[in-house]
Amino acid sequence: MLKFLHRPSTHISKLQSFTFRSLSQPPSPSKSPPLFPSLSSSSSLAESILKCRSAEEALKLFHTSPRLNNTSNSNDLRSLSALIHVLTGAQRYTHARCSMKRLIETLKRRPHRVFNALEDVNSSKLGNGVFSLLIMEFAEMGLFEEALWVSREMRTSPDVKACLTVLNGLVRRRRFESVWVDYESMVSRGLVPDVYIYSVLFQCCFKQGLSSKLKVLFEEMASRGIKANVYVFTIYIRDLCRESKMEEAGKVFDLMKRKHGVAPNLFTYSAMIGGYCKTGGLRQAYTLYKEILVPNVVVFGALVDGFCKANELVAARSLLVHMVKFGVDPNLHVYNCLIYGECRSGSLSEAVRLCSEMERLSLWPDVFTYTILINGLCSEDRLTEADGLFQKMKSERIFPSSVTYNSLIHGYCKEDNMEKALELCSEMTANGVEPDIITFSTLIDGYCKLRNMKAAMGLYSEMSIKGIVPDVVTYTALIDGQFKEANVKEALKLYSDMLEAGVHPNEHTFACLVDGFWKEGRVSDAIEFYLENNQANRACWNHVGFTCLIQGLCQNGYILRATRLFSDMRSGGVTPDLQSYVSMLKGHLQEKRVIDTMMLHCDMIKTGILPNLVVNQFLAMLYQENGYQRSACFLTNLNHLGTISLFN
């Protein structure tokens, strides 16, 4: 805040006591001639105050006047307003603001009355600064709407500091549209924006998510010759990192340091490091970390989070040692990231140990800590322990979130315990946590796997009633469930509803449709579906969809079509997996195409996919039956040696 915004209590108390003495004590008679001419009215007092040659003279005249017994009188208010004008013009802001506050309180904090009282004092010598001061005083008193009203009522723009106060207040209140309207109005009335005004505009853009406008503002600043400061650069970089535009963020970061000579601060480094970690650029993130002289806990938190998400747990743990070296205490976020990393890698015992270590440092688990651990236990099918932790969490009055409930519901659905899953869903609602799309999709998937399509479709209807829009996971689970129940018509209707709702199918949706078609003996429909969607939705055809289609073609004797599809799969950049090769090998085997089988076997090994025990067994039998004893013997020996692929 600017120096003149600070009002030392000693100055105010002195001024108030001086005012009280001046107003309460009558002037003592004196034989010497009066210092000021006699005043016939308060109106002439106001005129005399305006004619004073100095602020001290105006103050003395005002406080020695015998007529100021009631400042609610309109003439007395005019004298006080005149004094405020003089003090503001002389840059005596402490006295001016004290008098301004007195005027505001006298007029019951009504902005139009204060504004009119100040405006009624007409003099060619007076500037517009008094209204800017009024804005600042209203804002400091917590009367922001009154400050905003004055700002909009002024004929010319408030000064830069007052404009900054108004725009900042609007941004803090998230009234973003008003920021731009008021800014344009201020510029049209004469505001010349500086770097601080642009800082507020940058903050507004960032909070609104207007990335393109940030770039326009940055270029506008350059065209006006305004040099961006570290705050502007940091907001710009944060926005680019949020959009994962790390190449562009890196260019702005270099521009900031090299061309503009602006040194990045910890917030700038934190934004860059967090952005690189989010996009997998751990090497770049670590390089920036080494540039920082004294990193803080935010920087370490971003790095630990990045390394844990990349499953680089050794590097993440080593950062704890670095924190000790720099004298930085790890916070709850750092421990939560480490616990998440250990749970994700399956090291639940290490996650529990970290939780205990955290508590020894007086860092107590929060809802995120418990949710991470519960989710980890559910992933390992340790539901009894997960439920125990859930009960402990509630006993400590830490309220579970929708993510906590969804983790447990998913765990019970995996165990086909739909009764317990529904019980949790009811508890969730009773505790004021509304089931979301993940809750419904999990329950629907659970019922579909149990082939209880009536319950699944009931939940689907309930979603519509609650206004929850089904996503691709919901539709895919229902389509797959209807196909498994041989309800082809219902499955295709759901697919049609999905497209009409604007939900784009993914690779699993296509795999379910193809798999459903050929299992119903509708191979031609499966091929037609592939041909219709291959070009428009090329990205959605992964090895799962291709394998389903190849398997269907091979089992129905369409080996040549399967071979062409296998070739399309590879030319489209989709790498076949073990199941794809096995389907093709079985197809060639059924047709007694020994040479094609051998070539495919060699191709499979070249691509680094090793056959498992079952594949080796039937290949050995094929080679032996067709006189390829050496190859058959080699595969048989492999099986005896126990060289079995991890795919087994």
C-alpha positions in Angstrom: 0.0 0.0 0.0 1.2 3.5 -0.7 2.7 5.6 2.1 -0.2 8.1 2.2 -2.6 5.2 2.8 -1.1 4.6 6.3 -2.7 6.7 9.0 -0.7 6.7 12.2 -3.0 6.8 15.2 -0.9 9.5 16.9 -1.5 12.0 14.0 -5.3 11.3 14.1 -5.6 11.6 17.9 -3.6 14.9 17.9 -5.8 16.2 15.1 -9.0 15.1 16.9 -7.9 16.6 20.2 -6.9 19.8 18.5 -10.3 19.9 16.7 -12.1 19.3 20.0 -10.2 22.1 21.8 -10.7 24.5 18.9 -14.5 23.9 18.7 -15.1 23.8 22.4 -13.1 26.8 23.6 -14.2 30.3 22.6 -11.4 32.5 21.2 -9.9 34.6 23.9 -10.2 38.3 23.4 -7.1 40.1 22.2 -6.2 43.6 21.5 -4.1 42.6 18.4 -5.9 42.7 15.0 -7.4 39.4 13.9 -5.3 37.1 11.8 -8.3 36.4 9.4 -11.0 38.8 8.2 -14.4 38.5 9.9 -16.6 35.8 8.4 -20.2 36.6 7.9 -21.2 33.0 7.1 -19.8 29.5 6.7 -20.1 30.0 2.9 -17.6 32.8 3.1 -15.5 30.6 5.4 -15.3 28.0 2.6 -14.3 30.7 0.1 -11.6 31.9 2.5 -10.3 28.4 3.1 -10.0 28.0 -0.7 -8.0 31.3 -0.9 -5.5 30.2 1.7 -1.9 30.2 0.6 -1.0 27.0 2.4 -2.5 23.9 4.0 -1.4 25.0 7.4 -3.2 28.3 7.0 -6.4 26.6 5.8 -6.3 24.2 8.8 -5.8 27.0 11.3 -8.6 29.0 9.8 -11.0 26.0 9.8 -10.2 25.1 13.4 -10.4 28.6 14.8 -13.7 29.4 13.2 -16.4 29.9 15.9 -19.3 28.9 13.6 -18.4 25.2 13.1 -20.6 23.9 15.9 -22.7 21.5 13.8 -21.0 19.9 10.7 -24.4 18.6 9.6 -25.2 22.1 8.6 -24.9 22.4 4.8 -22.6 25.5 5.0 -20.4 23.9 7.6 -20.2 20.8 5.3 -19.1 23.1 2.5 -16.3 24.4 4.7 -15.2 20.9 5.6 -15.3 19.9 1.9 -13.2 23.0 1.0 -10.6 22.0 3.6 -10.4 18.5 2.1 -9.9 20.0 -1.4 -7.1 22.2 -0.1 -5.4 19.5 1.9 -5.5 17.0 -1.0 -4.1 19.6 -3.4 -1.2 20.2 -1.0 -0.7 16.4 -0.7 -1.4 16.5 3.0 -3.0 13.1 2.7 -3.1 12.1 6.4 -5.1 15.2 7.4 -7.1 15.0 4.2 -8.2 11.4 4.8 -9.0 12.2 8.5 -11.2 15.0 7.4 -12.7 12.8 4.6 -13.6 10.1 7.1 -15.3 12.8 9.3 -17.3 13.9 6.2 -18.3 10.4 5.3 -19.5 9.5 8.9 -21.4 12.8 9.1 -23.3 12.0 5.9 -24.1 8.5 7.1 -21.7 6.9 4.6 -24.0 7.7 1.7 -21.7 8.1 -1.3 -24.0 10.4 -3.4 -24.2 12.9 -0.5 -20.5 12.9 0.1 -19.8 13.2 -3.6 -22.2 16.1 -4.0 -20.7 17.9 -0.9 -17.3 17.7 -2.5 -18.5 18.6 -5.9 -20.4 21.7 -4.6 -17.1 23.4 -3.9 -16.3 25.1 -7.2 -12.9 26.6 -7.9 -10.7 26.6 -10.9 -7.7 25.8 -8.7 -9.2 22.4 -7.6 -8.2 19.2 -9.2 -10.0 15.8 -9.3 -7.7 14.2 -6.7 -10.2 14.6 -3.9 -12.6 12.1 -5.6 -9.7 9.6 -6.0 -9.0 10.1 -2.3 -12.7 9.5 -1.5 -12.5 6.1 -3.4 -9.4 5.1 -1.4 -11.1 6.1 1.9 -14.3 4.2 1.1 -12.3 1.1 0.2 -10.2 1.3 3.4 -13.4 1.5 5.4 -14.7 -1.7 3.7 -17.3 0.2 1.7 -16.3 -1.2 -1.8 -19.7 -0.6 -3.5 -19.6 3.0 -2.4 -16.0 3.3 -3.8 -17.2 1.7 -7.1 -20.1 4.1 -7.3 -17.8 7.2 -7.0 -15.4 5.8 -9.6 -18.2 5.4 -12.1 -19.8 8.8 -11.2 -16.6 10.8 -11.9 -16.4 12.8 -15.1 -12.7 12.1 -15.6 -10.9 8.9 -14.6 -9.7 8.4 -11.0 -5.9 8.4 -10.6 -4.0 5.2 -11.2 -4.0 4.2 -7.5 -7.7 4.6 -7.1 -8.3 2.7 -10.4 -6.1 0.0 -9.1 -8.1 -0.2 -5.9 -11.4 -0.5 -7.8 -10.2 -3.1 -10.4 -8.5 -5.2 -7.7 -11.7 -5.2 -5.7 -13.7 -6.4 -8.7 -11.2 -9.2 -9.4 -11.2 -10.3 -5.7 -15.0 -10.5 -5.9 -14.8 -12.4 -9.2 -16.8 -9.8 -11.0 -14.7 -10.3 -14.1 -17.1 -8.8 -16.7 -17.3 -5.6 -14.6 -13.4 -5.4 -14.6 -13.3 -5.0 -18.4 -16.3 -2.6 -18.6 -14.9 -0.4 -15.8 -11.4 -0.5 -17.3 -12.6 0.6 -20.7 -14.6 3.4 -19.1 -11.5 4.6 -17.1 -9.4 4.6 -20.3 -12.1 6.5 -22.2 -12.0 9.1 -19.4 -8.2 9.6 -19.5 -6.6 6.7 -17.6 -3.1 5.9 -18.9 -2.5 2.3 -17.6 0.8 1.4 -16.1 2.3 -2.0 -15.3 0.3 -2.3 -12.1 -3.0 -1.8 -13.9 -1.9 -4.5 -16.4 -1.0 -6.8 -13.5 -4.6 -6.7 -12.4 -5.9 -7.3 -15.9 -3.5 -10.3 -16.2 -4.8 -11.7 -13.0 -8.4 -11.3 -14.2 -7.6 -13.1 -17.5 -5.9 -15.9 -15.6 -8.9 -16.4 -13.3 -11.3 -16.2 -16.2 -9.2 -18.7 -18.3 -8.8 -16.2 -21.1 -5.5 -17.5 -22.5 -5.8 -15.7 -25.8 -6.5 -12.4 -24.2 -3.4 -12.7 -22.1 -1.3 -12.8 -25.2 -3.1 -9.7 -26.6 -2.5 -7.8 -23.4 1.2 -8.8 -23.3 1.6 -7.5 -26.9 -0.4 -4.3 -26.0 2.0 -3.6 -23.1 5.0 -3.9 -25.4 3.4 -1.5 -28.0 2.8 1.1 -25.2 6.5 0.7 -24.1 5.5 -0.7 -20.7 8.1 -3.1 -19.3 6.5 -6.2 -17.8 7.4 -7.0 -14.2 7.9 -10.4 -12.6 4.3 -10.6 -11.6 3.0 -10.2 -15.1 5.5 -12.7 -16.5 4.6 -15.2 -13.7 0.9 -15.0 -14.5 1.5 -15.4 -18.2 3.8 -18.4 -17.6 1.3 -20.0 -15.1 -1.4 -19.8 -17.7 0.7 -21.4 -20.3 1.7 -24.2 -17.9 -1.9 -24.7 -16.9 -2.7 -25.2 -20.7 0.4 -27.6 -20.9 2.0 -25.3 -23.5 5.4 -25.9 -22.1 7.4 -25.0 -25.2 5.8 -21.6 -25.3 6.2 -21.2 -21.5 9.9 -22.0 -21.9 10.2 -19.3 -24.5 8.5 -16.7 -22.3 10.7 -17.7 -19.4 13.9 -17.2 -21.4 12.5 -13.9 -22.8 11.9 -12.8 -19.3 15.5 -13.5 -18.1 17.6 -12.7 -21.2 15.8 -9.9 -23.1 13.9 -8.1 -20.3 16.4 -8.8 -17.5 13.6 -9.7 -15.1 14.8 -12.2 -12.5 12.2 -15.1 -11.9 11.0 -15.5 -8.3 10.0 -18.6 -6.5 6.4 -18.4 -7.9 7.8 -18.3 -11.4 10.0 -21.3 -10.8 7.2 -23.2 -9.1 4.9 -22.6 -12.1 7.5 -23.8 -14.6 8.5 -26.8 -12.5 4.9 -27.8 -11.9 4.2 -27.5 -15.6 7.1 -29.6 -16.6 6.2 -32.3 -14.0 2.6 -32.4 -15.3 3.7 -33.0 -18.9 6.4 -35.5 -18.0 9.4 -33.2 -18.4 11.1 -34.2 -15.2 14.6 -33.5 -16.6 13.7 -29.9 -17.4 12.0 -29.5 -14.0 15.0 -30.8 -12.2 17.3 -28.5 -14.2 15.3 -25.5 -13.1 15.3 -26.7 -9.5 19.1 -26.6 -9.5 19.0 -22.9 -10.6 17.1 -21.9 -7.4 19.4 -20.7 -4.6 16.9 -21.4 -1.8 13.9 -23.5 -2.9 10.8 -23.4 -0.8 8.2 -26.1 0.1 6.1 -25.3 -2.9 8.9 -26.0 -5.3 9.7 -29.3 -3.5 6.0 -30.2 -3.5 5.8 -29.8 -7.3 8.9 -31.9 -7.8 7.9 -34.7 -5.5 4.4 -34.8 -7.1 5.9 -35.0 -10.6 8.4 -37.8 -9.7 5.7 -39.8 -7.8 3.3 -39.6 -10.8 6.1 -40.8 -13.1 6.8 -43.7 -10.7 10.3 -42.3 -10.0 10.0 -43.0 -6.3 13.7 -43.2 -5.5 14.2 -39.7 -6.9 11.1 -38.5 -5.0 12.4 -39.8 -1.7 15.8 -38.3 -2.3 14.1 -34.9 -2.4 13.3 -35.3 1.3 17.0 -35.3 2.0 17.4 -32.1 -0.1 14.7 -30.5 2.0 16.6 -31.2 5.2 19.7 -29.7 3.5 17.9 -26.5 2.7 16.1 -26.4 6.1 12.7 -26.8 4.5 10.2 -28.8 6.5 8.0 -31.1 4.4 4.3 -30.3 4.6 1.2 -32.4 4.3 1.1 -32.0 0.5 4.6 -33.5 0.2 3.8 -36.5 2.3 0.5 -37.0 0.5 2.3 -37.1 -2.8 4.8 -39.7 -1.5 2.0 -41.8 0.0 0.2 -41.7 -3.4 3.3 -42.8 -5.2 3.9 -45.7 -2.9 0.2 -46.8 -3.1 0.3 -46.5 -6.9 3.4 -48.8 -7.1 1.8 -51.3 -4.7 4.1 -50.6 -1.7 1.3 -50.1 0.8 3.5 -51.0 3.8 5.8 -48.1 2.8 2.8 -45.8 2.4 1.6 -46.7 6.0 5.2 -46.1 7.3 5.2 -42.6 5.7 1.9 -41.9 7.3 3.3 -42.8 10.7 6.4 -40.7 10.0 4.2 -37.8 9.1 2.3 -38.0 12.4 5.5 -38.0 14.4 6.2 -34.6 12.8 2.7 -33.4 14.0 1.3 -33.5 10.4 -2.1 -35.2 10.8 -3.7 -37.1 7.9 -6.4 -35.2 6.1 -9.2 -36.3 3.7 -6.7 -36.7 0.9 -4.3 -38.9 3.0 -7.1 -41.2 4.0 -8.6 -41.3 0.4 -5.2 -42.2 -1.1 -4.7 -45.0 1.4 -8.3 -46.3 1.1 -8.0 -46.3 -2.7 -4.7 -48.1 -2.6 -6.1 -50.8 -0.3 -9.2 -51.2 -2.5 -6.9 -51.6 -5.6 -5.2 -54.5 -3.8 -8.6 -56.0 -2.9 -7.9 -55.4 0.8 -11.4 -54.2 1.5 -11.5 -55.1 5.2 -8.5 -52.9 5.9 -9.9 -50.2 3.7 -13.2 -50.2 5.6 -11.3 -50.1 8.9 -9.4 -47.0 7.7 -12.7 -45.5 6.6 -14.3 -46.0 10.0 -11.2 -44.5 11.7 -11.4 -41.5 9.4 -15.0 -40.8 10.4 -14.2 -41.3 14.1 -11.6 -38.5 13.8 -14.3 -36.3 12.3 -12.6 -36.1 8.9 -15.5 -36.1 6.4 -15.1 -38.5 3.4 -15.3 -36.9 0.0 -17.0 -38.3 -3.1 -13.6 -39.7 -4.2 -13.4 -41.6 -0.9 -16.9 -43.1 -1.3 -16.3 -43.9 -4.9 -13.1 -45.8 -4.1 -14.9 -48.0 -1.7 -17.9 -48.5 -3.9 -15.6 -49.6 -6.8 -13.9 -52.0 -4.4 -17.2 -53.6 -3.4 -18.4 -53.7 -7.0 -15.3 -55.6 -8.0 -16.1 -58.2 -5.3 -19.7 -58.4 -6.7 -21.0 -57.1 -3.3 -23.6 -54.7 -4.7 -25.6 -54.6 -1.5 -22.6 -53.0 0.4 -21.9 -50.7 -2.6 -25.5 -49.4 -2.5 -25.4 -49.1 1.3 -22.3 -46.8 0.9 -24.2 -44.8 -1.8 -27.1 -44.2 0.6 -24.7 -43.2 3.4 -23.0 -40.8 1.0 -26.3 -39.1 0.2 -27.3 -38.9 3.9 -24.0 -37.2 4.7 -24.6 -34.5 2.1 -22.2 -35.9 -0.5 -24.1 -36.2 -3.8 -23.3 -39.3 -6.0 -21.6 -38.1 -9.2 -21.1 -39.6 -12.6 -18.3 -41.8 -11.3 -20.6 -43.3 -8.6 -23.3 -44.1 -11.1 -20.9 -45.5 -13.7 -19.3 -47.7 -11.2 -22.6 -49.1 -9.9 -23.9 -49.6 -13.5 -20.7 -51.4 -14.5 -21.0 -53.6 -11.4 -24.6 -54.6 -12.2 -23.7 -55.2 -15.9 -21.0 -57.6 -15.0 -23.5 -59.5 -12.8 -25.9 -59.4 -15.8 -28.5 -57.6 -13.9 -29.5 -55.3 -16.7 -32.8 -54.3 -15.0 -30.9 -52.7 -12.1 -28.3 -51.2 -14.4 -31.0 -49.5 -16.6 -32.8 -48.4 -13.5 -29.7 -46.5 -12.4 -29.3 -45.1 -15.9 -32.9 -43.7 -15.7 -32.1 -42.3 -12.2 -29.1 -40.4 -13.7 -31.4 -38.6 -16.1 -33.9 -37.7 -13.3 -31.0 -36.2 -11.2 -29.7 -34.3 -14.3 -26.4 -36.3 -14.4 -25.3 -36.7 -18.0 -23.9 -40.2 -18.7 -20.4 -40.3 -20.1 -18.6 -42.7 -22.4 -17.8 -45.1 -19.5 -21.5 -45.4 -18.6 -22.7 -46.0 -22.2 -19.9 -48.5 -22.9 -20.7 -50.6 -19.8 -24.4 -50.6 -20.7 -23.7 -51.5 -24.4 -21.4 -54.4 -23.3 -24.0 -55.6 -20.8 -26.8 -55.6 -23.4 -24.7 -57.5 -25.9 -23.8 -60.1 -23.3 -27.5 -60.6 -22.7 -28.1 -60.9 -26.5 -30.1 -57.6 -26.5 -28.5 -56.4 -29.7 -31.4 -54.0 -30.4 -31.1 -52.4 -27.0 -27.3 -52.2 -27.3 -27.5 -50.4 -30.7 -30.2 -48.0 -29.3 -27.8 -47.1 -26.5 -25.0 -46.5 -29.0 -27.4 -44.2 -31.0 -28.4 -42.3 -27.8 -24.8 -41.9 -27.0 -24.0 -40.3 -30.4 -27.1 -38.1 -30.2 -26.0 -36.9 -26.7 -22.7 -35.8 -28.2 -20.7 -38.4 -26.3 -17.8 -39.6 -28.4 -17.1 -43.4 -28.3 -13.6 -44.5 -27.3 -11.6 -47.6 -28.1 -13.5 -49.7 -25.5 -16.8 -48.8 -26.9 -15.8 -49.9 -30.4 -14.3 -53.1 -29.0 -17.6 -53.9 -27.2 -19.6 -53.3 -30.3 -17.4 -55.5 -32.6 -17.1 -58.2 -29.9 -20.9 -58.2 -29.5 -21.6 -58.4 -33.3 -19.3 -61.4 -34.0 -20.4 -63.3 -30.8 -24.0 -62.9 -32.1 -22.8 -64.4 -35.5 -23.2 -61.0 -37.2 -19.7 -60.9 -38.6 -20.8 -58.9 -41.7 -22.2 -56.2 -39.4 -18.9 -56.1 -37.5 -17.0 -55.6 -40.7 -19.4 -53.0 -41.9 -19.2 -51.2 -38.6 -15.4 -51.2 -38.8 -15.4 -49.8 -42.4 -17.9 -47.1 -41.5 -15.9 -45.9 -38.5 -12.3 -46.6 -39.5 -11.6 -43.3 -41.1 -13.7 -40.9 -39.0 -12.6 -42.5 -35.7 -9.2 -43.8 -36.5 -7.8 -42.9 -33.1 -10.4 -45.1 -31.4 -9.3 -48.3 -33.0 -6.5 -49.7 -30.8 -5.3 -53.2 -30.5 -8.3 -54.2 -28.4 -10.8 -53.4 -31.2 -8.7 -54.8 -33.9 -8.1 -58.0 -31.9 -11.8 -58.5 -31.3 -12.5 -58.2 -35.0 -9.6 -60.4 -36.1 -10.6 -63.0 -33.6 -14.2 -63.0 -34.9 -13.1 -63.2 -38.5 -10.6 -66.1 -37.8 -13.2 -68.1 -35.8 -15.7 -67.7 -38.6 -13.2 -68.8 -41.3 -12.5 -65.4 -42.8 -8.7 -65.8 -42.6 -7.9 -63.7 -45.6 -10.0 -60.8 -44.4 -8.4 -61.2 -40.9 -4.9 -61.0 -42.6 -5.8 -57.8 -44.4 -7.2 -56.3 -41.2 -4.0 -57.3 -39.4 -2.0 -55.5 -42.0 -4.3 -52.4 -41.7 -3.7 -52.5 -38.0 0.1 -52.3 -38.3 0.0 -49.7 -41.2 -2.2 -47.6 -39.0 0.4 -47.4 -36.3 -1.3 -49.9 -33.9 1.1 -52.4 -32.5 -0.4 -55.9 -32.2 -0.2 -57.5 -28.8 0.1 -61.2 -27.8 -3.7 -61.8 -28.1 -3.7 -60.3 -31.7 -0.9 -62.7 -32.7 -2.5 -65.7 -31.0 -5.8 -65.0 -32.9 -4.0 -64.9 -36.2 -1.9 -67.9 -35.4 -5.0 -70.0 -34.5 -6.6 -68.8 -37.8 -3.7 -69.9 -39.9 -3.6 -73.2 -37.9 -7.2 -74.0 -38.6 -6.6 -73.4 -42.3 -3.4 -75.5 -42.2 -1.4 -72.6 -43.5 1.9 -73.7 -42.1 4.2 -71.3 -44.0 2.0 -68.3 -43.0 2.1 -69.6 -39.4 5.8 -69.8 -39.4 6.3 -66.4 -40.9 3.9 -64.9 -38.3 5.7 -66.7 -35.5 9.0 -65.2 -36.7 7.4 -61.7 -37.0 6.1 -62.0 -33.5 9.5 -62.7 -32.0 11.1 -59.9 -34.1 8.6 -57.4 -32.6 9.7 -58.5 -29.1 6.5 -60.3 -28.2 7.5 -63.7 -26.7 5.0 -66.6 -27.0 3.7 -68.1 -23.7 3.6 -71.7 -22.8 0.2 -72.4 -24.5 1.3 -70.8 -27.8 4.6 -72.7 -27.8 2.7 -76.0 -27.2 0.3 -75.7 -30.1 3.1 -74.3 -32.4 5.3 -77.3 -31.5 2.4 -79.7 -32.4 1.9 -77.9 -35.7 5.5 -78.1 -36.6 5.8 -81.7 -35.6 2.7 -82.7 -37.6 4.1 -81.0 -40.7 7.6 -82.5 -40.5 9.4 -79.5 -39.0 11.0 -81.6 -36.2 13.9 -79.3 -35.4 11.6 -76.3 -34.8 9.1 -78.5 -32.8 12.0 -79.9 -30.7 13.3 -76.3 -30.0 9.9 -75.1 -28.8 9.4 -78.3 -26.7 12.8 -77.7 -25.0 11.9 -74.1 -24.3 8.8 -75.3 -22.5 10.8 -77.8 -20.5 13.3 -75.1 -19.5 10.5 -73.0 -18.2 11.1 -70.1 -20.5 7.6 -68.8 -20.1 6.6 -65.3 -21.1 5.3 -62.8 -18.6 2.1 -62.8 -20.6 1.2 -66.3 -19.2 
